[in-house]
Amino acid sequence: PRLAGLGRLEELDLSFNRLRRLPEGLGRLRRLRALDVDHNLLPAFPAPLLELSALEELDCSGNRHLGALPEGIAALRRLKTLWLSGTGLVALPEGLCQLGALESLMLDGNGLRALPAGFGRLQRLKTLNLSSNLLADFPDAVLALGGLEELYLSRNQLTLLPAGLCQLRQLRALWLDNNRIRYLPDSIVRLRSLEELVLQGNHIAILPEGFGQLSRVTLWKIKDNPLIQPPYEVCMKGIPYIAAYQQELAHSQPALKPRLKGLAFIVYELAGDPGYDAIQSFFLSPGALYVLAVNLSAYVPQRFYGSVGYFLHWLGSKVPHAVVCMVGTHADLCAERELEEKCLDIHRQIAAQEKRDAERLRGLVRQVDEALGQDLEVRCSSPHAAFYGVSDKNLRRKKAQCQYLLNNRPQILSPVLPFGCRERGQARRLREKLLSVAEHRDIFPNLHRVLPRSWQVLEELHLQPPARRLWLSWWDSARLGLQAGLTEDRLQSALSYLHESGKLLYFEEHVTLREYVFHNLPRLIDILNVFCERDAAALLRKLLRGGADELRAAQLRHYVEGFLLHGLLPAHVIRLLLEPHVRSRQDLQLILELLEKMGLCYCVNKAKREPLNGAAAAWYKFPCYVRNEVPHAEAWINGAGLSGPPLAVEQLQVQYSFPFLFPPGLFARYSVHINRHVVQRSDGRCQVYAYRGKVPVVVSYRPAGAAPRPATLSIASHAALPNIWTAWQAITPLLEELNVLLQEWPGLYYTVHVLCSKCLKRGSPNPHAFPGELLSQPRPEGLTEIICPKNGSERVNVALVYPPTPTVASPCSK
């Protein structure tokens, strides 16, 4: 109560306590300008606040049961900033509309369905946050706020935007993600001040003409929309590419196919061979039709997951909306009743798997909702809480991720189509099925999109059969561009589109590769096939094509054995393997750069200068070939092995868990991607030992075991507690490299945890796991230790759970 006697007080922060009421005399603080009472337990808006006539900033966020605002709030005439996030509001009083000085109003995380009629009187309002409410219609009163600069309407239920949106000429930020918006009004292109435009997670198929005029937009998110025009691949590249596409379409004759008269299928046959794990994901793209073939004569219900279920999980993780046609082969080897029973069993088990996956994801959503229903203080006070210390923002991201996975499932066409080589009728039915699916506008809308004629001609010119060359120089490609009517400044957008849509490879951001266009994909696939070969005799035949004496043959046999055991090859042997594809050193160097970019290999000992004798001295490591459990193979090239790490003082370990599926080939590709961050590395089949500077790091992969043990990938380091920041510095770039790689798998569910260092030190087989979301949150002020729930008396230093500075949030956390 004595607080009310501080007559000169100007700022008061009471946030993150357990206050259920404020002192009655608080209204006597006539000079109070800023008051924070956020994240308390206030059951209603405190009446004494209405007497604070000098108040300019008020934060009541996180008082979940505030429930309603009084009409008398109009008395706070000087109020400029008002935070009411997550306060349980379902309606706003008209009195709020009399706060004429208000500049910033935060109403996110409530249950609002509409705004008061007089809301447009808040003419000084610059920032309005209405995200995570229940708005089904765009609130028209907002259109009267001519000075509005930031408008946040994420996670509502909006379906339409008004044409009058262009009245908000000062708007710099417009967030509309995770609604149900089907199209944008043409007038949106007149919002020339826009710098942030977030549209992901809607139902937008077509962007308005002239959309590229929004040239100031630097923050642009459009993923998870069924985009047709411009093509999805163009939209994902950003506003400059949309502008280039629309300009090209405007002055180039469009290549329009209003009705498809025929279809040509480009077929990639992946065979389900584990030898292709490292490269298969490159051939899975959103616009494809997937045929999953099952040998019905060999199929038994007990092997459903290995024959069907696994591939559906794999495909759904890479292409969430994949269209899958199930074909049962060898049907002519099955009796009629057996055929019917097996097809029915596959259909039934697919439905059961989908149901289990959906129930699991819904369970996760319920867990997150329960956590969101608690105060943050409750989550922070109990280490036993499911989401200990996780912020509301990170929980909402996690929920959005689960909802995305629930809403974007593979489209599995039923029933299973039986196919046997002896029955022509079955072949005809399969052909008709594939054609009818491919021509279906709702299933494959991209086949009906409009492209600039110049882009289509450019594609045809690049893919003409001259086809001995694997690549074209940028200037060769530019000459083809001129034939298509594209000047050099317009060529890059067209090439980027062809790359994103899988017609050719053009890496515009790679220092070396951006000077080349890889237009001959069949030859590139031939090259990739060389590095998927596991047969020693076949590899040796390739090396001995030109003949060799006994000594050289023995040496080459030694290289092949080393390759199949340790994944190591010198560059000159790689050149021999790739003949006749490689005709010069430049060809070889480009191919090796490309393989490294794709995550298939890395250079172990890149020479600092050209060797005097002209021979390539570099050795290359292909991690997918490593068979030895204990890393040691590099010792015989480098001349020394890694010494064992010193006794760890404190252990730091971040673990990624994959409950549904660990992407095939991911560990091998990841071990290539981290190479630029580490030194003195040594690879095993499931481990990498290395150093970041002088700090040791260990990357470990553990395959899934008996249920419910999921596959895991861990990144670990160690240091003395006073120097633990060095361990964080060592592993943080590796974490962020993995997050980037996982962006290639938008339908993949995984979790991240920081393992308890005390449990690790004890050698616990099941250490406590702190939520990985803490990695992207700042360390709590004033907190020095955290209790480990595995042993209630044991305390863990906060520096062993939180990094010194927050890391980038996980890419799958939308």
MILO-856144 format. One line per 5 residues: number of its first residue (from 1); for each residue x, y, z of C-alpha. Coordinates in steps of 0.5 Angstrom, whole numbers, always signed. Example, Ala and Ser with C-alpha at 12.3 -4.5 7.8 and 13.67 -1.06 7.14 Angstrom:
1 = +25,-9,+16 | +27,-2,+14
//
This chain:
1 = +0,+0,+0 | +6,+5,+1 | +7,+5,-6 | +2,+10,-7 | +6,+15,-3
6 = +11,+15,-9 | +8,+22,-12 | +14,+23,-16 | +14,+16,-19 | +14,+16,-27
11 = +16,+9,-29 | +13,+2,-25 | +15,-5,-27 | +11,-10,-23 | +11,-16,-29
16 = +12,-23,-28 | +10,-24,-21 | +3,-27,-18 | -1,-21,-17 | -8,-22,-16
21 = -10,-14,-14 | -6,-8,-14 | -6,-3,-8 | -13,+2,-8 | -8,+8,-7
26 = -5,+7,-14 | -9,+12,-17 | -5,+17,-13 | +1,+17,-18 | -1,+23,-22
31 = +6,+23,-25 | +6,+16,-27 | +8,+15,-35 | +9,+8,-36 | +6,+2,-32
36 = +8,-6,-33 | +3,-11,-30 | +4,-16,-35 | +4,-24,-34 | +1,-23,-27
41 = -6,-26,-24 | -10,-20,-25 | -18,-23,-25 | -20,-16,-28 | -18,-10,-30
46 = -16,-6,-24 | -20,+0,-23 | -15,+4,-20 | -11,+5,-27 | -17,+9,-29
51 = -15,+15,-25 | -7,+15,-28 | -9,+21,-32 | -1,+22,-34 | +0,+14,-36
56 = +3,+14,-43 | +5,+6,-43 | +1,+1,-40 | +2,-7,-41 | -3,-12,-38
61 = -1,-18,-43 | -1,-25,-40 | -6,-24,-35 | -10,-29,-38 | -17,-28,-34
66 = -17,-20,-35 | -24,-22,-39 | -26,-15,-41 | -24,-8,-41 | -28,-2,-37
71 = -32,+3,-41 | -28,+8,-37 | -22,+6,-40 | -23,+13,-44 | -20,+17,-38
76 = -13,+15,-40 | -13,+20,-45 | -5,+21,-46 | -4,+13,-47 | +0,+12,-53
81 = +2,+5,-52 | -3,-1,-50 | -1,-8,-49 | -7,-13,-48 | -4,-19,-51
86 = -7,-26,-49 | -12,-23,-44 | -18,-27,-45 | -21,-21,-49 | -27,-23,-53
91 = -30,-16,-55 | -27,-9,-54 | -31,-3,-51 | -33,+3,-55 | -29,+7,-50
96 = -23,+4,-52 | -24,+8,-59 | -24,+15,-55 | -16,+14,-54 | -14,+19,-59
101 = -7,+19,-57 | -6,+12,-58 | +0,+10,-63 | +1,+2,-61 | -5,-3,-59
106 = -3,-10,-58 | -9,-15,-58 | -6,-21,-60 | -8,-28,-57 | -15,-26,-55
111 = -22,-29,-58 | -24,-22,-62 | -29,-23,-67 | -30,-16,-69 | -28,-9,-67
116 = -32,-3,-64 | -36,+1,-70 | -32,+7,-67 | -25,+4,-68 | -23,+8,-74
121 = -23,+14,-69 | -16,+12,-67 | -13,+16,-72 | -6,+17,-69 | -5,+9,-69
126 = +1,+7,-72 | +2,-1,-70 | -4,-6,-69 | -3,-13,-67 | -9,-17,-68
131 = -6,-24,-69 | -8,-30,-66 | -16,-28,-66 | -22,-31,-69 | -23,-26,-74
136 = -27,-29,-80 | -28,-22,-84 | -23,-17,-85 | -25,-11,-80 | -27,-5,-84
141 = -26,+0,-79 | -18,-1,-80 | -19,+2,-87 | -20,+9,-84 | -13,+9,-80
146 = -10,+12,-85 | -3,+13,-81 | -3,+6,-80 | +5,+3,-81 | +4,-4,-78
151 = -2,-9,-79 | -1,-16,-76 | -7,-21,-78 | -3,-27,-77 | -7,-34,-75
156 = -14,-32,-76 | -20,-34,-80 | -20,-29,-86 | -22,-31,-93 | -22,-24,-97
161 = -19,-18,-96 | -22,-11,-98 | -20,-7,-105 | -20,-1,-100 | -14,-4,-97
166 = -10,+1,-101 | -12,+6,-97 | -7,+5,-92 | -2,+8,-96 | +3,+9,-90
171 = +3,+1,-89 | +10,-2,-88 | +9,-9,-85 | +3,-13,-87 | +3,-20,-84
176 = -3,-25,-86 | +0,-31,-85 | -4,-38,-83 | -11,-35,-85 | -16,-38,-91
181 = -15,-32,-96 | -16,-35,-103 | -14,-29,-107 | -11,-22,-106 | -14,-15,-109
186 = -11,-12,-115 | -10,-6,-111 | -5,-9,-106 | +0,-7,-111 | -1,+1,-109
191 = +2,-1,-102 | +8,+2,-105 | +11,+3,-98 | +11,-4,-96 | +17,-7,-93
196 = +14,-13,-90 | +9,-18,-93 | +8,-25,-90 | +3,-29,-94 | +5,-36,-92
201 = +0,-42,-90 | -6,-39,-94 | -10,-41,-101 | -7,-36,-106 | -6,-39,-113
206 = -5,-33,-117 | -2,-26,-115 | -5,-20,-118 | -2,-17,-124 | +4,-11,-123
211 = +5,-15,-116 | +13,-14,-118 | +12,-6,-116 | +12,-8,-109 | +20,-7,-110
216 = +21,-4,-103 | +19,-11,-100 | +25,-14,-96 | +21,-19,-92 | +17,-24,-96
221 = +14,-30,-94 | +9,-34,-99 | +11,-42,-98 | +5,-46,-97 | +0,-43,-102
226 = -2,-47,-108 | +1,-42,-113 | +0,-43,-120 | +1,-36,-123 | +7,-34,-122
231 = +9,-41,-122 | +11,-43,-114 | +18,-43,-116 | +19,-36,-118 | +15,-33,-112
236 = +19,-37,-107 | +25,-33,-110 | +22,-26,-108 | +19,-20,-111 | +25,-18,-116
241 = +24,-25,-119 | +16,-24,-119 | +17,-17,-122 | +22,-20,-128 | +17,-26,-129
246 = +11,-21,-130 | +15,-16,-134 | +17,-22,-139 | +10,-24,-139 | +8,-17,-141
251 = +12,-16,-147 | +13,-23,-149 | +8,-27,-152 | +5,-32,-147 | +6,-40,-148
256 = -2,-41,-146 | -4,-48,-146 | -12,-48,-145 | -13,-55,-146 | -8,-61,-145
261 = -8,-65,-152 | -2,-69,-150 | +3,-71,-144 | +10,-73,-144 | +12,-76,-138
266 = +20,-76,-135 | +21,-82,-131 | +26,-82,-126 | +26,-90,-123 | +29,-90,-116
271 = +28,-97,-115 | +28,-97,-107 | +35,-99,-107 | +39,-96,-101 | +45,-95,-105
276 = +41,-89,-108 | +39,-86,-101 | +44,-80,-101 | +41,-77,-108 | +34,-80,-108
281 = +31,-74,-105 | +34,-69,-111 | +29,-72,-115 | +23,-71,-111 | +19,-65,-112
286 = +12,-62,-111 | +10,-62,-118 | +11,-70,-119 | +6,-76,-120 | +9,-81,-116
291 = +8,-89,-117 | +9,-93,-111 | +10,-100,-114 | +9,-106,-109 | +11,-114,-111
296 = +4,-117,-110 | +7,-124,-111 | +12,-123,-105 | +8,-118,-101 | +5,-121,-94
301 = +1,-116,-89 | +7,-117,-84 | +12,-113,-88 | +7,-107,-90 | +12,-102,-87
306 = +18,-104,-91 | +14,-105,-97 | +9,-99,-97 | +9,-95,-90 | +16,-93,-90
311 = +16,-90,-97 | +10,-86,-96 | +13,-83,-89 | +19,-82,-93 | +15,-78,-99
316 = +11,-74,-94 | +17,-72,-91 | +20,-69,-97 | +14,-67,-101 | +8,-66,-96
321 = +2,-66,-101 | +5,-71,-106 | +0,-75,-111 | +1,-82,-110 | -1,-88,-115
326 = -1,-95,-112 | +1,-100,-117 | +1,-108,-115 | +6,-111,-120 | +6,-119,-121
331 = -1,-119,-121 | -1,-125,-126 | +3,-129,-121 | -3,-128,-116 | -10,-132,-115
336 = -16,-128,-116 | -18,-128,-109 | -11,-127,-106 | -10,-121,-111 | -16,-118,-108
341 = -14,-119,-101 | -7,-116,-101 | -10,-110,-105 | -15,-109,-99 | -10,-110,-94
346 = -5,-105,-97 | -11,-100,-97 | -13,-102,-90 | -6,-101,-87 | -5,-94,-91
351 = -11,-92,-88 | -9,-94,-81 | -2,-91,-81 | -5,-85,-83 | -10,-85,-78
356 = -4,-86,-73 | +0,-81,-75 | -6,-76,-75 | -7,-78,-68 | +0,-77,-66
361 = +0,-70,-68 | -7,-68,-65 | -4,-71,-59 | +2,-66,-59 | -3,-60,-61
366 = -7,-62,-55 | +0,-62,-51 | +2,-55,-53 | -5,-52,-52 | -5,-55,-45
371 = +2,-51,-44 | -1,-45,-47 | -7,-45,-42 | -2,-44,-37 | +2,-38,-35
376 = +9,-37,-37 | +11,-37,-30 | +8,-44,-28 | +12,-47,-34 | +18,-43,-32
381 = +17,-46,-24 | +17,-53,-25 | +23,-57,-29 | +18,-63,-30 | +13,-59,-34
386 = +13,-61,-41 | +15,-55,-44 | +19,-52,-39 | +21,-45,-40 | +19,-45,-47
391 = +16,-38,-49 | +8,-37,-52 | +11,-35,-58 | +15,-41,-59 | +9,-46,-57
396 = +5,-42,-62 | +10,-44,-67 | +10,-51,-65 | +3,-51,-66 | +3,-48,-73
401 = +8,-54,-75 | +4,-59,-72 | -2,-56,-76 | +1,-55,-82 | +3,-63,-82
406 = -4,-65,-80 | -7,-61,-86 | -1,-63,-91 | -2,-70,-92 | +0,-74,-98
411 = -6,-75,-103 | -6,-83,-104 | -10,-85,-110 | -14,-91,-109 | -15,-97,-110
416 = -9,-101,-111 | -8,-102,-119 | -6,-109,-120 | -1,-110,-126 | +1,-116,-130
421 = +5,-116,-136 | +1,-122,-139 | -5,-118,-139 | -6,-112,-144 | -12,-110,-141
426 = -9,-108,-134 | -3,-104,-138 | -8,-100,-141 | -12,-99,-135 | -6,-96,-132
431 = -4,-92,-137 | -11,-89,-137 | -11,-88,-130 | -4,-84,-130 | -6,-80,-136
436 = -13,-78,-132 | -9,-76,-126 | -4,-72,-129 | -9,-68,-133 | -14,-67,-127
441 = -13,-59,-126 | -15,-60,-119 | -9,-65,-117 | -4,-62,-122 | -6,-54,-123
446 = +1,-52,-125 | +1,-56,-132 | -5,-51,-133 | +0,-45,-132 | +2,-39,-136
451 = +9,-38,-138 | +13,-33,-142 | +14,-35,-149 | +21,-33,-148 | +22,-38,-142
456 = +19,-44,-146 | +24,-43,-152 | +30,-42,-147 | +28,-49,-144 | +27,-52,-151
461 = +34,-49,-153 | +38,-52,-147 | +35,-58,-147 | +36,-60,-155 | +40,-66,-156
466 = +47,-64,-158 | +48,-67,-151 | +55,-69,-151 | +57,-63,-146 | +55,-64,-139
471 = +55,-56,-138 | +54,-49,-141 | +58,-43,-139 | +54,-37,-137 | +56,-34,-144
476 = +54,-40,-148 | +47,-40,-144 | +47,-32,-145 | +47,-33,-153 | +41,-38,-152
481 = +38,-33,-148 | +39,-28,-154 | +36,-33,-159 | +30,-34,-154 | +29,-26,-154
486 = +32,-25,-147 | +37,-20,-146 | +43,-22,-141 | +39,-18,-135 | +33,-22,-136
491 = +36,-29,-137 | +38,-30,-129 | +30,-30,-127 | +29,-35,-133 | +35,-40,-131
496 = +33,-39,-124 | +26,-42,-125 | +28,-47,-130 | +33,-49,-124 | +27,-49,-119
501 = +23,-53,-123 | +28,-58,-124 | +29,-57,-132 | +37,-56,-131 | +41,-54,-125
506 = +44,-47,-124 | +47,-45,-117 | +46,-37,-118 | +49,-36,-111 | +55,-41,-111
511 = +62,-37,-113 | +64,-42,-118 | +58,-46,-120 | +54,-39,-122 | +59,-39,-128
516 = +56,-45,-131 | +49,-48,-133 | +48,-56,-132 | +43,-57,-138 | +44,-64,-139
521 = +41,-68,-133 | +41,-75,-136 | +49,-75,-136 | +49,-72,-129 | +45,-78,-127
526 = +50,-82,-130 | +55,-79,-126 | +51,-80,-120 | +50,-87,-121 | +58,-88,-121
531 = +58,-86,-114 | +52,-90,-112 | +55,-97,-115 | +57,-102,-109 | +60,-107,-113
536 = +68,-107,-113 | +68,-111,-119 | +64,-106,-123 | +68,-100,-121 | +74,-104,-122
541 = +72,-105,-129 | +71,-98,-130 | +78,-96,-128 | +81,-102,-132 | +77,-100,-139
546 = +84,-97,-142 | +88,-103,-140 | +93,-103,-134 | +99,-107,-132 | +99,-112,-126
551 = +102,-107,-121 | +97,-101,-123 | +91,-106,-123 | +93,-108,-116 | +94,-100,-114
556 = +87,-99,-117 | +84,-105,-113 | +87,-102,-107 | +83,-95,-109 | +77,-99,-110
561 = +77,-103,-103 | +79,-96,-100 | +73,-93,-103 | +68,-98,-101 | +70,-99,-94
566 = +72,-91,-92 | +69,-87,-98 | +76,-84,-100 | +78,-83,-107 | +84,-79,-110
571 = +82,-74,-115 | +86,-78,-121 | +82,-84,-120 | +75,-80,-120 | +77,-78,-126
576 = +78,-85,-129 | +71,-87,-126 | +68,-81,-130 | +71,-83,-137 | +68,-81,-142
581 = +64,-76,-138 | +70,-72,-136 | +75,-69,-142 | +79,-64,-138 | +81,-62,-131
586 = +76,-56,-131 | +70,-62,-132 | +73,-66,-126 | +73,-59,-122 | +66,-57,-124
591 = +64,-64,-122 | +67,-65,-116 | +64,-58,-114 | +57,-60,-116 | +58,-66,-112
596 = +60,-62,-106 | +55,-57,-107 | +50,-63,-107 | +53,-66,-100 | +56,-72,-103
601 = +63,-71,-102 | +68,-66,-99 | +75,-65,-100 | +80,-68,-95 | +86,-64,-96
606 = +85,-59,-102 | +92,-57,-104 | +94,-49,-103 | +97,-49,-110 | +97,-53,-116
611 = +102,-59,-116 | +108,-59,-120 | +107,-65,-124 | +100,-63,-126 | +97,-69,-122
616 = +91,-68,-118 | +94,-69,-111 | +87,-68,-107 | +83,-74,-104 | +75,-74,-103
621 = +71,-77,-98 | +64,-80,-100 | +61,-81,-93 | +55,-85,-95 | +61,-91,-96
626 = +64,-90,-90 | +63,-97,-86 | +68,-97,-80 | +65,-96,-74 | +71,-92,-71
631 = +73,-86,-75 | +81,-87,-76 | +81,-88,-84 | +84,-81,-85 | +90,-82,-81
636 = +94,-86,-87 | +93,-79,-91 | +94,-74,-86 | +100,-78,-83 | +97,-78,-76
641 = +90,-79,-73 | +86,-75,-68 | +88,-76,-60 | +83,-78,-56 | +79,-72,-52
646 = +81,-70,-45 | +77,-72,-40 | +70,-67,-40 | +69,-62,-35 | +62,-61,-37
651 = +59,-64,-43 | +54,-60,-48 | +50,-64,-52 | +44,-62,-57 | +40,-68,-59
656 = +35,-68,-65 | +30,-74,-65 | +26,-76,-71 | +20,-80,-68 | +17,-82,-75
661 = +23,-82,-80 | +30,-80,-81 | +31,-78,-88 | +35,-83,-92 | +42,-80,-93
666 = +41,-74,-89 | +47,-76,-84 | +52,-77,-90 | +50,-70,-93 | +50,-67,-86
671 = +57,-69,-85 | +59,-66,-92 | +56,-59,-90 | +59,-59,-84 | +66,-59,-87
676 = +67,-52,-88 | +66,-51,-80 | +71,-56,-78 | +79,-58,-78 | +82,-65,-76
681 = +76,-69,-77 | +75,-76,-78 | +69,-80,-80 | +66,-87,-78 | +59,-90,-81
686 = +55,-86,-75 | +60,-81,-72 | +64,-75,-74 | +70,-73,-69 | +73,-66,-71
691 = +75,-60,-68 | +72,-53,-68 | +79,-49,-67 | +82,-52,-61 | +75,-54,-59
696 = +73,-62,-60 | +66,-63,-63 | +63,-70,-64 | +57,-71,-69 | +53,-78,-68
701 = +47,-81,-71 | +43,-87,-68 | +38,-91,-72 | +31,-92,-69 | +31,-98,-65
706 = +25,-102,-62 | +19,-98,-61 | +19,-93,-58 | +26,-91,-59 | +27,-86,-65
711 = +33,-84,-69 | +37,-79,-66 | +42,-74,-69 | +47,-71,-63 | +52,-65,-64
716 = +56,-65,-57 | +62,-61,-55 | +66,-60,-48 | +69,-55,-44 | +71,-53,-37
721 = +65,-49,-34 | +68,-42,-34 | +70,-43,-42 | +63,-47,-43 | +62,-41,-48
726 = +67,-44,-53 | +63,-50,-53 | +57,-46,-55 | +61,-43,-60 | +64,-50,-63
731 = +57,-53,-64 | +52,-47,-66 | +54,-46,-73 | +53,-54,-74 | +46,-53,-71
736 = +45,-48,-76 | +48,-52,-81 | +43,-58,-80 | +37,-53,-79 | +38,-51,-86
741 = +39,-58,-89 | +32,-60,-86 | +29,-54,-89 | +29,-59,-95 | +24,-63,-91
746 = +18,-59,-90 | +14,-65,-88 | +18,-68,-83 | +17,-68,-76 | +23,-67,-71
751 = +24,-65,-64 | +30,-62,-61 | +33,-62,-54 | +39,-60,-50 | +41,-66,-46
756 = +43,-65,-38 | +50,-64,-37 | +50,-67,-30 | +46,-73,-33 | +51,-74,-38
761 = +57,-73,-33 | +54,-79,-29 | +53,-83,-35 | +46,-84,-35 | +43,-88,-41
766 = +37,-84,-41 | +39,-76,-39 | +34,-71,-38 | +32,-67,-44 | +31,-59,-44
771 = +26,-57,-49 | +31,-55,-55 | +26,-48,-56 | +31,-45,-50 | +36,-45,-56
776 = +32,-39,-59 | +31,-35,-53 | +35,-31,-49 | +37,-33,-42 | +33,-31,-36
781 = +35,-25,-32 | +37,-27,-25 | +37,-34,-26 | +43,-38,-25 | +41,-45,-24
786 = +36,-50,-26 | +34,-56,-23 | +35,-63,-26 | +28,-67,-25 | +32,-74,-26
791 = +35,-72,-19 | +31,-67,-15 | +37,-64,-11 | +42,-63,-17 | +42,-56,-20
796 = +45,-55,-27 | +48,-48,-29 | +44,-44,-34 | +50,-43,-38 | +50,-51,-40
801 = +42,-50,-42 | +42,-43,-46 | +47,-41,-51 | +50,-34,-50 | +46,-31,-55
806 = +40,-34,-58 | +41,-39,-64 | +36,-38,-70 | +30,-41,-69 | +29,-48,-72
811 = +26,-47,-80 | +21,-52,-79 | +18,-48,-73 | +13,-44,-77
//
